[in-house]
Amino acid sequence: MKNLIKAGIIGCGHLGKLHLKNIKEIEQRNQLIKLEGLYDTDTEMLKNLSQESGVRYYESLDDMLNDVNAVFIVTPTTTHFQIAEKTISAGIHTFIEKPVTETVEEAAGLEKIKKAGTIVQVGHIERFNPAILSVEKYTLAPLFIETHRLAQFNPRGTDVSVIKDLMIHDIDIILNLVKSDVKNIEANGVGVLTDTIDIANSRINFENGCVANITASRISLKKMRKMRIFQKNAYVSIDFLNNTSEVFRLSEDTESNIFSVPVNLNGKDYKIAYDKPVVDITNAMKYEEELFFNSIMHNQEPEVSLRDGKIALEIAAKIIEKIESNMGLLK
């Protein structure tokens, strides 16, 4: 078939298995997509997974790359650059789980070798969370943003700091919302259970005056993934964990809302309107996979580009640098 997308999954751990399940479902609905094969360094696990899923496995990564034109890199962050350099150089469309690479220099290296027509998308899945998608119809012009992303301890993912593991989700979303250069960064954090930073807070000041206060922890007793956006005449609350959103805004019209409170400001009548947007519950990971395939089919820039992934990583690296500098002062 002329335009058949033959995809391979590199890395078949927890996330890799989720990608496998989703792509098989996408494949059933789209005859232009075929899940060609799986690769992992754990050959025994790979054989079992291949037998369970009915998808071919490859003992050699190079052999798989000869048979595919699109890949999903779902391996530890430390291996992203080595694998992506090989796939992108070969002109293979590449989806890379976040963070895009271990270092900013590696991400810049991938930018240099990427050729026109090769789609590279970074897996910042929270961009496609149903809760944040539900507020797209509103004009968002943040002046202050506050986020809390808290998780219970899980050894998986501790090969990187909490900034690259969790906080980077909010960094990416904030950069996409604010669309302004960063003026300066303040940050503090500490490693509690691991040798890397487990809890951190950062304050990002943007050139346009917006301020973002970001907190991330992977040693919390309870989970929380919330973002609060404050702007002129509006307050928006987004709960990524529970898939809900709320909008409070100052309004002059008489449109119907769940409820509204009349208020007089400087002699003029307004109302504080409360909206609870309808959240269409979707599988965010499957949605980003579908968008990746769609970008390939139409040769379009992906929703989360390689450049987006690099910029988010740059900010994360600056936050880590600031924290490590502060930690050094405490020694």
Backbone hydrogen bonds in HBPLUS format (Angstrom, degrees):
<---DONOR---> <-ACCEPTOR-->    atom                        ^
c    i                          cat <-CA-CA->   ^        H-A-AA   ^      H-
h    n   atom  resd res      DA  || num        DHA   H-A  angle D-A-AA Bond
n    s   type  num  typ     dist DA aas  dist angle  dist       angle   num
A0004-LEU N   A0001-MET O   3.36 MM   3  5.43 167.7  2.37 113.6 113.5     1
A0005-ILE N   A0032-LEU O   2.69 MM  27  5.96 176.0  1.69 159.8 160.3     2
A0034-LYS N   A0005-ILE O   2.83 MM  29  6.08 157.6  1.88 176.7 170.8     3
A0069-ASN N   A0006-LYS O   2.91 MM  63  5.53 158.2  1.95 145.4 151.4     4
A0007-ALA N   A0034-LYS O   2.82 MM  27  6.14 160.8  1.85 162.2 168.0     5
A0036-GLU N   A0007-ALA O   2.70 MM  29  5.39 135.9  1.89 142.1 156.9     6
A0008-GLY N   A0070-ALA O   2.89 MM  62  6.37 138.4  2.07 140.3 153.1     7
A0072-PHE N   A0008-GLY O   2.88 MM  64  6.35 143.1  2.02 155.3 166.6     8
A0009-ILE N   A0037-GLY O   3.08 MM  28  6.59 155.1  2.14 149.9 155.3     9
A0039-TYR N   A0009-ILE O   2.92 MM  30  6.27 143.6  2.06 168.8 171.9    10
A0010-ILE N   A0072-PHE O   2.84 MM  62  5.94 176.9  1.84 163.3 164.3    11
A0074-VAL N   A0010-ILE O   2.78 MM  64  5.84 171.0  1.79 167.7 169.4    12
A0011-GLY N   A0039-TYR O   2.82 MM  28  6.10 170.7  1.83 172.1 169.0    13
A0017-LYS N   A0013-GLY O   2.95 MM   4  6.07 153.5  2.02 153.4 158.5    14
A0018-LEU N   A0014-HIS O   3.34 MM   4  6.68 145.7  2.46 139.2 148.1    15
A0018-LEU N   A0015-LEU O   3.06 MM   3  5.06 120.1  2.44  94.7 109.9    16
A0019-HIS N   A0015-LEU O   2.97 MM   4  6.34 158.4  2.01 154.8 160.4    17
A0020-LEU N   A0016-GLY O   2.92 MM   4  6.16 153.5  1.99 143.9 151.8    18
A0021-LYS N   A0017-LYS O   3.03 MM   4  6.27 162.0  2.07 146.8 149.8    19
A0022-ASN N   A0018-LEU O   3.07 MM   4  6.31 169.2  2.08 152.8 155.4    20
A0023-ILE N   A0019-HIS O   2.86 MM   4  5.95 170.5  1.87 157.8 160.7    21
A0024-LYS N   A0020-LEU O   3.07 MM   4  6.15 155.6  2.13 148.6 154.6    22
A0025-GLU N   A0021-LYS O   3.26 MM   4  6.54 149.1  2.36 140.9 148.7    23
A0025-GLU N   A0022-ASN O   3.03 MM   3  5.16 118.8  2.42  96.5 111.7    24
A0026-ILE N   A0022-ASN O   2.89 MM   4  6.26 153.2  1.96 150.5 158.9    25
A0027-GLU N   A0023-ILE O   2.80 MM   4  5.91 157.3  1.85 147.0 153.4    26
A0028-GLN N   A0024-LYS O   3.19 MM   4  6.40 144.5  2.32 137.5 145.2    27
A0029-ARG N   A0026-ILE O   3.02 MM   3  5.35 138.2  2.20 104.7 116.4    28
A0030-ASN N   A0026-ILE O   3.05 MM   4  6.22 126.1  2.36 146.0 161.2    29
A0033-ILE N   A0030-ASN O   3.17 MM   3  5.77 165.1  2.19 120.6 122.4    30
A0038-LEU N   A0056-ARG O   2.91 MM  18  6.33 135.1  2.11 143.3 157.3    31
A0058-TYR N   A0038-LEU O   2.87 MM  20  6.12 150.0  1.96 171.5 177.3    32
A0046-LEU N   A0042-ASP O   2.96 MM   4  6.11 156.5  2.02 151.0 158.8    33
A0047-LYS N   A0043-THR O   2.91 MM   4  6.13 155.2  1.97 152.0 156.7    34
A0048-ASN N   A0044-GLU O   3.23 MM   4  6.50 161.1  2.26 147.6 152.0    35
A0049-LEU N   A0045-MET O   2.91 MM   4  6.15 159.7  1.95 152.8 158.7    36
A0050-SER N   A0046-LEU O   2.88 MM   4  6.03 155.0  1.94 148.0 155.1    37
A0051-GLN N   A0047-LYS O   3.03 MM   4  6.24 154.9  2.10 144.7 151.1    38
A0052-GLU N   A0048-ASN O   2.97 MM   4  6.22 154.4  2.03 146.4 153.5    39
A0053-SER N   A0049-LEU O   2.89 MM   4  5.98 160.0  1.93 150.7 155.9    40
A0054-GLY N   A0050-SER O   2.79 MM   4  5.50 141.8  1.94 141.6 150.3    41
A0064-MET N   A0060-SER O   3.25 MM   4  6.61 153.3  2.32 144.3 150.7    42
A0064-MET N   A0061-LEU O   3.06 MM   3  5.17 115.6  2.50  96.9 112.2    43
A0065-LEU N   A0061-LEU O   2.93 MM   4  6.24 160.3  1.97 155.8 161.6    44
A0066-ASN N   A0062-ASP O   3.13 MM   4  6.35 133.5  2.36 140.2 151.1    45
A0067-ASP N   A0064-MET O   2.87 MM   3  5.27 149.2  1.97 110.5 120.3    46
A0093-HIS N   A0069-ASN O   3.06 MM  24  6.16 147.2  2.18 141.8 133.4    47
A0071-VAL N   A0093-HIS O   2.84 MM  22  6.36 149.5  1.94 157.6 167.1    48
A0095-PHE N   A0071-VAL O   2.89 MM  24  6.15 161.2  1.92 154.6 161.0    49
A0073-ILE N   A0095-PHE O   2.73 MM  22  6.07 172.3  1.74 171.8 172.2    50
A0097-GLU N   A0073-ILE O   3.15 MM  24  6.25 168.0  2.16 166.5 166.3    51
A0079-THR N   A0076-PRO O   2.91 MM   3  5.71 161.8  1.94 126.0 131.7    52
A0080-HIS N   A0077-THR O   3.10 MM   3  5.25 157.3  2.16 108.9 115.8    53
A0083-ILE N   A0079-THR O   3.21 MM   4  6.38 163.8  2.23 159.8 163.8    54
A0084-ALA N   A0080-HIS O   2.78 MM   4  5.82 169.4  1.79 160.8 163.9    55
A0085-GLU N   A0081-PHE O   2.81 MM   4  5.69 158.9  1.86 151.9 156.8    56
A0086-LYS N   A0083-ILE O   3.04 MM   3  5.30 122.5  2.38 101.7 115.6    57
A0087-THR N   A0083-ILE O   3.02 MM   4  6.40 158.9  2.07 152.7 158.9    58
A0088-ILE N   A0084-ALA O   2.81 MM   4  5.75 170.6  1.82 154.3 157.6    59
A0089-SER N   A0085-GLU O   3.14 MM   4  5.88 152.8  2.21 130.6 138.7    60
A0090-ALA N   A0086-LYS O   3.28 MM   4  6.35 139.8  2.45 132.8 142.2    61
A0090-ALA N   A0087-THR O   3.17 MM   3  5.18 126.1  2.48  93.2 106.9    62
A0092-ILE N   A0087-THR O   2.95 MM   5  5.23 159.9  1.99 159.3 153.0    63
A0091-GLY N   A0088-ILE O   2.93 MM   3  5.01 160.2  1.97 107.2 112.8    64
A0094-THR N   A0119-ILE O   2.79 MM  25  6.25 149.6  1.88 161.3 168.1    65
A0121-GLN N   A0094-THR O   2.94 MM  27  6.45 150.1  2.03 147.9 157.6    66
A0096-ILE N   A0121-GLN O   2.83 MM  25  6.29 161.2  1.87 163.0 169.0    67
A0123-GLY N   A0096-ILE O   2.74 MM  27  5.88 157.3  1.79 146.8 148.1    68
A0107-ALA N   A0103-THR O   3.22 MM   4  6.60 156.5  2.28 143.8 149.7    69
A0108-ALA N   A0104-VAL O   2.89 MM   4  6.18 158.4  1.94 153.4 159.4    70
A0109-GLY N   A0105-GLU O   2.95 MM   4  6.16 143.3  2.09 137.6 147.9    71
A0110-LEU N   A0106-GLU O   3.03 MM   4  6.43 144.9  2.16 146.3 154.9    72
A0111-GLU N   A0107-ALA O   3.07 MM   4  6.43 150.4  2.16 144.9 153.1    73
A0112-LYS N   A0108-ALA O   3.11 MM   4  6.40 148.2  2.22 144.3 151.9    74
A0113-ILE N   A0109-GLY O   3.36 MM   4  6.67 145.7  2.49 140.8 148.2    75
A0114-LYS N   A0110-LEU O   3.07 MM   4  6.12 129.2  2.34 144.4 157.1    76
A0118-THR N   A0115-LYS O   3.10 MM   3  5.80 160.3  2.14 140.9 142.5    77
A0122-VAL N   A0304-VAL O   3.04 MM 182  5.68 159.4  2.08 144.4 150.9    78
A0124-HIS N   A0122-VAL O   2.87 MM   2  5.89 139.3  2.04 106.7  95.1    79
A0127-ARG N   A0124-HIS O   3.21 MM   3  6.14 166.8  2.23 125.8 129.5    80
A0128-PHE N   A0125-ILE O   2.95 MM   3  5.70 159.4  1.99 120.4 126.5    81
A0129-ASN N   A0126-GLU O   3.22 MM   3  4.88 170.3  2.23 102.1 102.7    82
A0132-ILE N   A0129-ASN O   3.12 MM   3  5.71 123.6  2.45 115.1 127.0    83
A0133-LEU N   A0129-ASN O   3.12 MM   4  6.34 157.5  2.17 156.5 163.2    84
A0134-SER N   A0130-PRO O   3.07 MM   4  6.14 135.1  2.28 138.3 148.3    85
A0135-VAL N   A0132-ILE O   3.29 MM   3  5.62 158.0  2.34 106.3 112.3    86
A0136-GLU N   A0133-LEU O   3.28 MM   3  5.41 167.2  2.30 110.0 111.9    87
A0138-TYR N   A0135-VAL O   3.11 MM   3  5.63 159.4  2.15 114.8 121.0    88
A0143-LEU N   A0230-PHE O   2.81 MM  87  5.86 172.0  1.82 159.4 158.8    89
A0211-VAL N   A0143-LEU O   3.06 MM  68  6.35 148.8  2.16 130.1 136.5    90
A0144-PHE N   A0230-PHE O   3.12 MM  86  5.12 155.1  2.18 146.1 146.3    91
A0230-PHE N   A0144-PHE O   2.81 MM  86  5.12 168.5  1.82 169.3 169.1    92
A0145-ILE N   A0211-VAL O   2.88 MM  66  6.35 152.5  1.95 153.2 160.2    93
A0213-ASN N   A0145-ILE O   2.76 MM  68  6.17 163.8  1.78 163.1 165.3    94
A0146-GLU N   A0228-ARG O   2.90 MM  82  5.16 160.3  1.94 148.1 154.5    95
A0228-ARG N   A0146-GLU O   2.76 MM  82  5.16 158.1  1.81 153.8 161.4    96
A0147-THR N   A0213-ASN O   2.97 MM  66  6.44 159.3  2.01 159.6 163.3    97
A0215-THR N   A0147-THR O   3.03 MM  68  6.06 150.3  2.12 134.3 143.7    98
A0148-HIS N   A0226-LYS O   2.93 MM  78  5.33 157.6  1.98 148.4 153.6    99
A0226-LYS N   A0148-HIS O   2.90 MM  78  5.33 155.6  1.96 152.7 156.8   100
A0149-ARG N   A0215-THR O   2.95 MM  66  6.27 157.5  2.00 149.6 157.0   101
A0217-SER N   A0149-ARG O   3.01 MM  68  6.51 153.7  2.08 148.9 152.0   102
A0150-LEU N   A0224-MET O   2.63 MM  74  4.86 154.6  1.69 143.3 152.7   103
A0224-MET N   A0150-LEU O   2.98 MM  74  4.86 156.7  2.03 134.3 132.4   104
A0151-ALA N   A0217-SER O   2.76 MM  66  6.07 144.1  1.89 142.1 154.3   105
A0220-SER N   A0151-ALA O   2.97 MM  69  5.42 157.6  2.02 146.0 141.1   106
A0158-THR N   A0155-PRO O   3.25 MM   3  5.64 163.9  2.28 131.1 130.5   107
A0160-VAL N   A0157-GLY O   3.44 MM   3  6.38 172.5  2.45 119.9 121.4   108
A0165-ASP N   A0161-SER O   2.90 MM   4  6.05 143.6  2.03 146.4 158.1   109
A0162-VAL N   A0197-ILE O   2.79 MM  35  5.82 163.6  1.82 159.0 164.8   110
A0166-LEU N   A0162-VAL O   2.83 MM   4  5.39 163.2  1.86 132.0 137.8   111
A0167-MET N   A0162-VAL O   3.00 MM   5  6.37 161.3  2.03 153.1 156.6   112
A0168-ILE N   A0163-ILE O   2.80 MM   5  5.78 126.4  2.09 154.7 165.1   113
A0169-HIS N   A0166-LEU O   3.06 MM   3  5.89 155.8  2.12 124.4 129.9   114
A0170-ASP N   A0167-MET O   2.99 MM   3  5.50 117.3  2.39 111.8 124.8   115
A0171-ILE N   A0167-MET O   3.00 MM   4  6.31 156.1  2.06 151.4 159.0   116
A0172-ASP N   A0168-ILE O   2.98 MM   4  6.05 164.1  2.01 144.1 147.1   117
A0173-ILE N   A0169-HIS O   3.14 MM   4  6.45 162.4  2.18 147.2 151.8   118
A0174-ILE N   A0170-ASP O   2.85 MM   4  5.92 166.9  1.87 151.6 155.6   119
A0175-LEU N   A0171-ILE O   2.95 MM   4  6.11 165.1  1.97 153.1 157.1   120
A0176-ASN N   A0172-ASP O   3.08 MM   4  6.24 151.1  2.16 143.2 151.1   121
A0177-LEU N   A0173-ILE O   2.93 MM   4  6.21 140.1  2.09 144.8 156.3   122
A0177-LEU N   A0174-ILE O   3.10 MM   3  5.02 123.1  2.44  93.4 108.1   123
A0178-VAL N   A0174-ILE O   2.82 MM   4  5.92 173.1  1.82 164.4 165.3   124
A0179-LYS N   A0175-LEU O   3.13 MM   4  5.68 157.5  2.18 134.0 141.0   125
A0207-GLU N   A0181-ASP O   2.85 MM  26  5.62 168.0  1.86 164.0 164.2   126
A0183-LYS N   A0205-ASN O   2.64 MM  22  5.42 153.9  1.70 145.4 153.5   127
A0184-ASN N   A0205-ASN O   3.24 MM  21  5.36 153.3  2.31 134.5 140.9   128
A0205-ASN N   A0184-ASN O   2.96 MM  21  5.36 176.1  1.96 166.6 167.1   129
A0186-GLU N   A0203-ARG O   2.95 MM  17  5.11 157.9  2.00 144.2 151.4   130
A0203-ARG N   A0186-GLU O   2.77 MM  17  5.11 161.9  1.80 147.3 152.6   131
A0188-ASN N   A0201-ASN O   2.92 MM  13  5.50 155.3  1.98 157.2 165.1   132
A0201-ASN N   A0188-ASN O   2.83 MM  13  5.50 160.4  1.87 165.3 169.3   133
A0190-VAL N   A0199-ILE O   3.01 MM   9  5.75 149.0  2.11 155.7 164.9   134
A0198-ASP N   A0190-VAL O   2.91 MM   8  6.07 152.6  1.99 125.4 130.9   135
A0199-ILE N   A0190-VAL O   3.26 MM   9  5.75 152.4  2.34 154.1 162.0   136
A0218-ARG N   A0198-ASP O   3.07 MM  20  5.79 152.1  2.15 160.0 168.5   137
A0200-ALA N   A0216-ALA O   2.86 MM  16  5.46 162.0  1.89 163.1 168.2   138
A0216-ALA N   A0200-ALA O   2.94 MM  16  5.46 164.2  1.96 158.0 161.4   139
A0202-SER N   A0214-ILE O   2.79 MM  12  5.17 156.9  1.85 148.7 156.8   140
A0214-ILE N   A0202-SER O   2.77 MM  12  5.17 168.1  1.78 161.4 164.2   141
A0204-ILE N   A0212-ALA O   2.78 MM   8  5.08 160.6  1.82 152.5 156.7   142
A0212-ALA N   A0204-ILE O   2.89 MM   8  5.08 160.4  1.93 146.3 152.9   143
A0206-PHE N   A0210-CYS O   2.89 MM   4  5.30 169.7  1.90 171.8 169.4   144
A0209-GLY N   A0206-PHE O   3.05 MM   3  5.45 163.3  2.08 115.3 118.7   145
A0240-PHE N   A0225-ARG O   2.79 MM  15  5.31 138.9  1.96 163.5 174.4   146
A0227-MET N   A0238-ILE O   2.88 MM  11  5.15 156.2  1.94 151.3 157.3   147
A0238-ILE N   A0227-MET O   2.81 MM  11  5.15 165.1  1.83 163.8 166.4   148
A0229-ILE N   A0236-VAL O   2.74 MM   7  4.98 168.4  1.75 154.8 158.9   149
A0236-VAL N   A0229-ILE O   2.82 MM   7  4.98 165.8  1.84 149.5 154.5   150
A0231-GLN N   A0234-ALA O   3.01 MM   3  5.37 166.0  2.03 162.9 158.6   151
A0234-ALA N   A0231-GLN O   3.10 MM   3  5.37 169.7  2.11 130.3 127.3   152
A0250-LEU N   A0233-ASN O   2.82 MM  17  5.06 160.3  1.86 141.1 145.5   153
A0235-TYR N   A0248-PHE O   2.71 MM  13  5.12 152.5  1.79 156.5 162.6   154
A0248-PHE N   A0235-TYR O   2.84 MM  13  5.12 171.8  1.85 159.4 162.2   155
A0237-SER N   A0246-GLU O   2.86 MM   9  5.13 166.7  1.88 150.7 155.2   156
A0246-GLU N   A0237-SER O   2.88 MM   9  5.13 152.3  1.96 146.0 152.5   157
A0239-ASP N   A0244-THR O   2.86 MM   5  5.24 172.9  1.87 164.8 162.5   158
A0243-ASN N   A0239-ASP O   2.99 MM   4  5.70 114.0  2.44 140.2 153.9   159
A0244-THR N   A0239-ASP O   3.27 MM   5  5.24 155.6  2.34 136.9 143.3   160
A0247-VAL N   A0275-ASP O   2.88 MM  28  5.02 159.6  1.92 152.8 153.4   161
A0275-ASP N   A0247-VAL O   2.78 MM  28  5.02 166.4  1.80 154.3 158.8   162
A0249-ARG N   A0273-ALA O   2.97 MM  24  5.36 157.3  2.03 147.3 154.7   163
A0273-ALA N   A0249-ARG O   2.81 MM  24  5.36 154.0  1.88 170.2 161.6   164
A0251-SER N   A0271-LYS O   2.84 MM  20  5.32 158.6  1.88 156.4 163.5   165
A0271-LYS N   A0251-SER O   2.85 MM  20  5.32 141.1  2.00 149.8 160.3   166
A0274-TYR N   A0259-PHE O   3.11 MM  15  5.79 153.5  2.18 169.6 169.6   167
A0261-VAL N   A0272-ILE O   2.97 MM  11  5.00 153.5  2.04 126.8 134.4   168
A0272-ILE N   A0261-VAL O   2.69 MM  11  5.00 162.5  1.72 145.4 148.3   169
A0263-VAL N   A0270-TYR O   2.94 MM   7  5.26 163.3  1.97 133.0 132.3   170
A0270-TYR N   A0263-VAL O   2.74 MM   7  5.26 161.7  1.78 169.1 175.1   171
A0265-LEU N   A0268-LYS O   2.87 MM   3  5.26 155.6  1.93 156.7 153.3   172
A0268-LYS N   A0265-LEU O   2.99 MM   3  5.26 156.2  2.04 110.0 117.7   173
A0287-TYR N   A0283-ASN O   2.90 MM   4  6.12 154.7  1.96 154.3 162.6   174
A0288-GLU N   A0284-ALA O   3.01 MM   4  6.26 158.2  2.06 147.6 151.9   175
A0289-GLU N   A0285-MET O   3.03 MM   4  6.27 149.5  2.13 144.4 153.1   176
A0290-GLU N   A0286-LYS O   2.89 MM   4  6.13 158.4  1.93 149.6 155.3   177
A0291-LEU N   A0287-TYR O   2.94 MM   4  6.21 152.9  2.01 147.3 155.0   178
A0292-PHE N   A0288-GLU O   3.01 MM   4  6.18 146.0  2.13 137.5 146.2   179
A0293-PHE N   A0289-GLU O   3.02 MM   4  6.39 163.2  2.05 154.2 157.3   180
A0294-ASN N   A0290-GLU O   2.86 MM   4  6.04 152.6  1.93 144.1 152.9   181
A0295-SER N   A0291-LEU O   2.87 MM   4  6.07 150.0  1.96 143.8 151.0   182
A0296-ILE N   A0292-PHE O   3.11 MM   4  6.44 151.4  2.20 146.2 153.7   183
A0297-MET N   A0293-PHE O   2.95 MM   4  6.25 163.8  1.98 152.2 156.1   184
A0298-HIS N   A0294-ASN O   3.02 MM   4  6.19 152.3  2.10 148.0 154.6   185
A0299-ASN N   A0295-SER O   2.78 MM   4  5.40 105.9  2.33 134.4 148.9   186
A0300-GLN N   A0295-SER O   2.94 MM   5  4.70 152.8  2.02 129.2 137.5   187
A0299-ASN N   A0296-ILE O   3.34 MM   3  5.02 157.1  2.39  95.7 102.4   188
A0309-GLY N   A0305-SER O   3.02 MM   4  6.38 159.6  2.06 150.4 155.4   189
A0310-LYS N   A0306-LEU O   2.93 MM   4  6.21 149.3  2.02 145.1 153.9   190
A0311-ILE N   A0307-ARG O   2.90 MM   4  6.14 163.1  1.93 156.2 159.7   191
A0312-ALA N   A0308-ASP O   3.03 MM   4  6.24 165.8  2.05 152.9 156.6   192
A0313-LEU N   A0309-GLY O   3.07 MM   4  6.17 150.5  2.16 137.4 145.8   193
A0314-GLU N   A0310-LYS O   2.85 MM   4  6.13 146.3  1.96 146.0 155.8   194
A0315-ILE N   A0311-ILE O   3.12 MM   4  6.45 159.6  2.16 152.7 155.7   195
A0316-ALA N   A0312-ALA O   3.01 MM   4  6.24 159.7  2.05 145.4 151.6   196
A0317-ALA N   A0313-LEU O   2.82 MM   4  6.01 155.4  1.88 148.9 155.4   197
A0318-LYS N   A0314-GLU O   3.01 MM   4  6.30 151.5  2.10 145.5 152.9   198
A0319-ILE N   A0315-ILE O   2.98 MM   4  6.25 151.4  2.06 149.3 157.1   199
A0320-ILE N   A0316-ALA O   2.97 MM   4  6.26 160.7  2.01 150.7 155.7   200
A0321-GLU N   A0317-ALA O   2.89 MM   4  6.08 159.1  1.93 146.5 152.6   201
A0322-LYS N   A0318-LYS O   2.94 MM   4  6.11 153.7  2.01 142.1 148.8   202
A0323-ILE N   A0319-ILE O   2.94 MM   4  6.21 159.3  1.99 150.6 156.2   203
A0324-GLU N   A0320-ILE O   2.85 MM   4  6.05 169.2  1.87 157.2 160.1   204
A0325-SER N   A0321-GLU O   2.98 MM   4  6.07 146.2  2.09 139.5 148.7   205
A0326-ASN N   A0322-LYS O   3.00 MM   4  6.27 156.6  2.05 145.8 151.6   206
A0327-MET N   A0323-ILE O   2.78 MM   4  6.06 154.1  1.85 153.0 161.3   207
A0328-GLY N   A0324-GLU O   2.99 MM   4  6.11 145.1  2.12 136.4 145.1   208
A0329-LEU N   A0325-SER O   3.25 MM   4  6.60 138.7  2.43 138.6 148.7   209
A0329-LEU N   A0326-ASN O   3.15 MM   3  5.15 126.9  2.45  93.5 106.9   210
A0330-LEU N   A0327-MET O   3.09 MM   3  5.17 134.6  2.31  96.5 109.0   211
A0331-LYS N   A0328-GLY O   3.35 MM   3  5.36 149.8  2.45  96.6 104.9   212
